[in-house]
Amino acid sequence: MTTDSHRGLGGLGILAGGGPAPGINAVIAAATIRARLEGLPVFGLMDGFSKLMVGDPDAIRPLEIEDVSRMHYRGGSMLGIARANPTRREEDLERVIASLEARGIDKLVTIGGDDTAYSAYRVSERAKGRIAVAHVPKTIDNDLDLPPEIDTFGYQTARAVGVDIVRNLMTDAKTTRRWYVVIAMGRTAGHLALGIGKAAGATLTIVPEEFRGETVPLSMLVDTLVGAIIKRRLDGRDDGVAVIAEGAALSIDPEDLNQLGVIERDAHGHVRLAELDFGRELKRLVRTELEKLGIDCTLVEKNIGYELRCADPVPADLEYCRDLGYAAAKFLIEGGSGALVSMQGGRFVPVPLEDMLDSRTNRMQVRLVDIESTRYAIARRYMIRIRRDDLEDPVILARLAASSDINTDEFHARFQSIVGYEPPSLNLPIS
């Protein structure tokens, strides 16, 4: 992170990269207003890095206060968005810098997740002080490596919208006596799925972190759902909603994953999880296993994610994004550069982008769900899924086996593997 001679010089550019998240327009508006009040020219950079990379003259447009006034209420991005990756080729990176310098832009606010943060870092590094960069962390996945109590903007709105969807599905499930298999966005971390599932009171939630970084057979996810359906039946319920983070697919043994279809990747090399039809295949396999056990159950798959990304931000994100946009612009105007913008305990804290790099991958670090936390332990305690103590209690084991039309030894052998990753019991400190 540097602090040098950028005050009062050049212009401020703003771009959004990655996928949409509620609050982007609020950041754009706050940064624009702050800079224009200082007399600084402000430029909106259209469609992320994509047009800058090819030197498109339509990539850059001036922004005035009247252009952004009252835009903070709206979802989406008034500047568009793209997943274009300027770091794959050196010439693309150089063209981005040249495009900015040609318009006199020596300050850059980037809005995005871990991939955009890395691109921002590389621009800052390559420009060698000619362009000051501040990155505003955005992702509904909530997986940037910030302190545990700090959310990325967009997460709270996405969770709120997701909870409404799941609550409606829970009512439908109970009314129609069916199960919903809900796949929620979250490429590498399960924060969004867990936040939705826990707040809504879903029957169970599955996140990739519970497998502790190991690859598991697809059958483990299938049996986790089968076991939950069987256990739910002991209470006389033929309904339920399972929320599954899409990133759980990346925990599956690659050979099993290949069975789900052609694996497509984006510009950053990530598997396009939305193209896997993960929910449909999971539903099919669960239904097949239930039929083998003599259990009749209606299952419906549902993907939620795109519905969440461009929602109008809730007040928490509106306030948060105004703080972030203001702080980003002021940080650059006063000579700062090379940092991620964060608000911690109500105070602005710049985090050097280089400190967020994973030394093993040279990419931005990702924050995972802490499965050892009290927060996660409580979430697990409210879930309906086969537990270790279910298999150890002869009475419960006998009831579960009888409900699935197999003997106790067969039931124990089948479901023993899915409790192997179960976290230890929660013990709260008394003093």
N, C-alpha and C positions, 0 to 999 in steps of 0.2 A: 504494500500500500504506500502510495506516495502523496506528499502534499507540497506542491510547488507553484508554478507561475501561471495557472490557468484563469485566475480571477479577471473578469472583465474582458476577456478575449474571445473572439470567434463566436460560434453558435452552439446550441444544444440540440442534439438529435435524440429521438426516442423511438424504440422499436420493441415489438413483442414477438417472441419465438416460442416454438413448441406447440402445445395444444391450448385451446382457450381455457380461461378460468374466470369466475366472477370477480370483478374488481379491477380488471385491466384498465378500463376507461377512467376509473377513479384515480389510478396512478398517473395516467397520461395527463388528465386534467390538472391534478395537483402540481405536477412537475412543470407543466406549461405555464400555469398561472404564476408560480414562484419565479420562474426564469424571466417571463415577460415583464413582471413588475420590477425586475432588476435591469430592464432594458436590453436583455439578451435575445437575439433572434432564436426562434424555436422551429425545428423541422420534424415533421412526422415521417418516419421511414416505413414505407408500405411493405407489408407482407414479409416481416422479419428480415433475415439476411438475404432472401432469395433474389430480389432485384438488385441489391447492392453488389452481389457476387458477379453479376453479368454486366454491370455498368449501365443498367436501365435508367434512362433520364427521367422516367416517371416514378422512380423509387422514392423521391424526396419531395415533400410538399410543405410549405410554411404553415405554421399553426399560430393562431391568435387566441386571446382569451375568449372571444365570442364563439370561436370554433368548438371550444371544450366546455363552455359553461353549461351546467346541468347534465353533462354527459356521464358524470360519476354515478348516477342512478342506474345506468343501463348496463346490461350484460353484453357479452361479445367484445370485440375490439374494433374501434373506429379506424385503426391503422391496418386491419387485417392481421394475419398471423401465418407462419409457415415453419416447417421443421427443417428447412434448408440448413446444411452444415458447412460453414465456410472453412472449417479446419481440416477437411479431408485432403485438400490440395492447397499448396502454398500460394499458387497464383490466384485462387479464389480469395484467400485472406488478404493478399496484397490489393486486389481489386476493391474489396470492401473499404480498406483504408483510403485508397485513392479516391473512391467515390465520395467519401465523407470529406476529405480534405478539399476536393474540388468545389464543394459548397461552403467551405469555411467552417465546417463543423469540427470543433476540437474538444467537445464534451459529448459523451454518449451515455444515455440511460438505456440499459437492456432490461426487459421484463421477461422472465421465463424460469424454467426449471433447471435441472442439473446439466442438461445438454447446452442450453443457452448460456448458463453460467460459465461453462467451459469455453464456449465460443467467445464470451466477453473477456475472459482471462487471456485467451490467445490474442485477441485484438489489442488489449492493453499491453501485453508483452511485446508484440510485433511492432506496435506504433512507437515504442521507445520514448514515451513522454509527449509525443505530438498529439495524442488523443487521450483524454482522461475518461475513464470508464467507471460507472457505478451500476451494479446489478441488483435488481429488485426481485427477490425470490417469489415465484409464482408456481403453484401446482396444486390441483385438488388432491393429489396423492399424499401431500404433506410429508414428503420424504427427503427434503433437503436437510443437510446435517447442521441444523440449528439446535440450540439448547432445548431440552425436552419440553419445556413449558411454552415454547414459541412455535405457533403454527405458521405455515406458509399461507399467504392470502389466497382466498378462493375455497379453502378447505371447509371453513365453517358454513358457507353458503351451500356448497355441494353436499355436505353432510345433511343439512336441514332439508334440502330438496329430496335427497335419497331416503331420509327417514319418512317423509310423507308418502313416497312411493311404496316403501316396504310396509308401512302401516296399512295402506289400502290393500296391498296384496295379502296381508295377514287376515284382514276381514274377509276378503274373497276366498282365501283358503279355507277358513272356518265355515263359511257359508256353503261352499261347494264340496267340502271334504276332499281337498286335494293338497298336494305339496308343490311349492314353488322352489325351483333351483335358480337363485339370483346371482348372476356374475357381476361384480362391481369392479370399476376401474381401480388400478393399482399395480403398476408393472413390476416393481421390485419390492414393494412394501405393502402391508395390509392395513395401514392406518384408516383409509377411507372405509373399507369394508367393515372393519371392527367398529369404527365410530358409528356407522349406520346401524349395524346389527345390534350393538349394545344399547344404543339410544332407543331404537324401535322396539327392542325386546324380541328380536328374531329368535327362532328356535335354536339355531346354532350359527356360528360364523367360523369359516376356515380361512386362515391367513398363511402365507408361505413361511413366515418366520417360525411357525410351530414345528417345522421339520428340521430346524436347527442347521440350515445350510446343506443338508444332505439331499440327494436325489432319492425319490421314492417311487415305487410302482404306481401306476394309475389305479390299480385295484385298492390301494390304501385310501384314496379319496372316495372311491366307490363304496367301500365297506364302512367308512365313517358315516356316509349318508344313509346307507342301509341300516346300520346299527341305530342311528338316531330315529329313523322311521319305526323300527321295531320297538325301541324303548318308549317312544311316544304312544304307541298302541297300548301299552300297559296302563296308561291313564285314560283309555277309552277314546283317544283322539286319532283321527285319520288325516289330520291336516298339519301343516307346518310350513315354515319358510326358512330355507338355508341360504345364507349370504356367503358367497365365496369370492375372495379377491382373485382377479384374473391372473395375477402373478403366481398363484399356486400352480398354474400350468407349467411354469418354468422350473418347478421343483420336481416335476415328473421325469422319470427315466427317459432319456432322449429317444430310445427305441419305441417306447409307448407313445411319446409325444408325436412322433412321425406318423403314427396310425391315425391321427386326427386330421390329416390333410397336408397340403403343400404349405411349407413354412415361408411366409413373406417377411421381409425386413425393411425398416425405414432407412432414411438417409444417415442415421447415426448407428446403424447396425442392429437395432433392437428388433426382436420378433414382433410382428404386428399381431398382437394377441386377439384383437377384434376380428381378425380374419380366420381364426382357428375353429370357430363354432364350438368352443369349449363346452358351453352349457348344454347344447344339444347332444353332444357325444356323451357327456356325463349322465344326462337324463336317460339316454338309451341304455347305457351299461347298468345303471341303478335299477331300471325297470326289469332288465333281463335277470339280474340277481334276485330281485324280489319274487319274480315268477318262479324261479327255482326253489324258493323257500315257501311257495304256496301263499304269497301275500299279494293281494290285489290293491294296487295303489295308483292313483292318477297323478302324474307329474307334469309340470309345465316349466319350461326354461324361460328366463327373462334376463336380458342384459340391461344394466343401467350404467350410464356414464355420459353419453352424448347429451342426455336430458339435463345433466347437472352442469355442464361446462359453460354454458352461456346464459345461465339464469341471472336475473337481476340480483346484485349482491345484497345480503342481509346487512342490517346496521353495523354489526361487528366488523364485517369486511369493509364497509364504506368508510368507517372511521380509521381503521387500520391502513387502508390503501391511501387515504389522504395523508396520513403521517409518513408513509413510505415514499410517496411521490414528492412531497415537500422536502423531506430529508435528502433524497437522492439529488434533487436539483441544487439545494443549498450546499451540500457536500462538494459537488463539482465546481460550483461557482466560487467557493472559498478555497479551491486548490486541491481538493482531494481526488484520489484516483485509485483504481485497482482493488475496489472493495465491494463486498456484498452489503446491502443496506438492511439493517435489522433494528427492531425496537425491542428492547429488553427491560422489563420493569418500568415501562413508560418512558425510557430514555433511548436516544439514538446511539447505536453501537455499530461502527463500521467493522466488518470482518474481512481481513485481507483474503482475496480470492485464492492466492497461492496456499493459504493455510487450509483451504477446503479440498485440496487435491489429495486423492488417494495415491500414496507413493507406489503401490503395487500396480495400479492400472493407469496412472496419470490422468484419471478422470475425476470428476467431482464425487466426493463421498456421499453416500446415501444413508439416511437415517431409517433404521428398521424399527418395527414394533418390539418393545422390550418385553419379551415373554416371561421374564423373571419379576416384572413389576407387580405391585398390588393391583394396579389398574387392570392389567390383563388377567390376573388371577380371579378377580371378581367377575369379569366378563365370562370366564370359563365356568365359574360356579353356577351361573344362571343358564348356561346352555344345556340342552338335552342331547347328550351323546353318550355312547358307551364309555364308562369310566373303569379304572382299575379296580375300584372297590365293588363295582357291579359283578365283575368276574370272580372276585374273591368271596363274595357272599353267596352261599349255596342256595338260599331261598330266592334271591333276586335272579341268580343265574338260571335256576330251574324255570322261573316265570318267563324269562327272556327266551329260553330255548323252546318252551312250550308254545310261545307266541309265534315262533318262526318255524315250527314243525321239524326241528332237528333235536338230537339229544344234547345233554349238557356238555359232554366232552367235545362234540363237534362244534358247538357254539363257542366254547372257550378257545379251542384251537384256531378257529376262524378269526375271532376278533382280538386275540391276544396282541397281534402286531400293531393295531391302531392305538393301543393304550401305551405303547412303548415311548412315545414322545410326550405323554401327559406331564405337565409341570407338577412339582411337588405341592402338597396341600398348603393352603394359605395360613400362616401364623402371624397374627397382628401383635406388635409389641404392646405390652400393658403399661410400661413406664419407660 
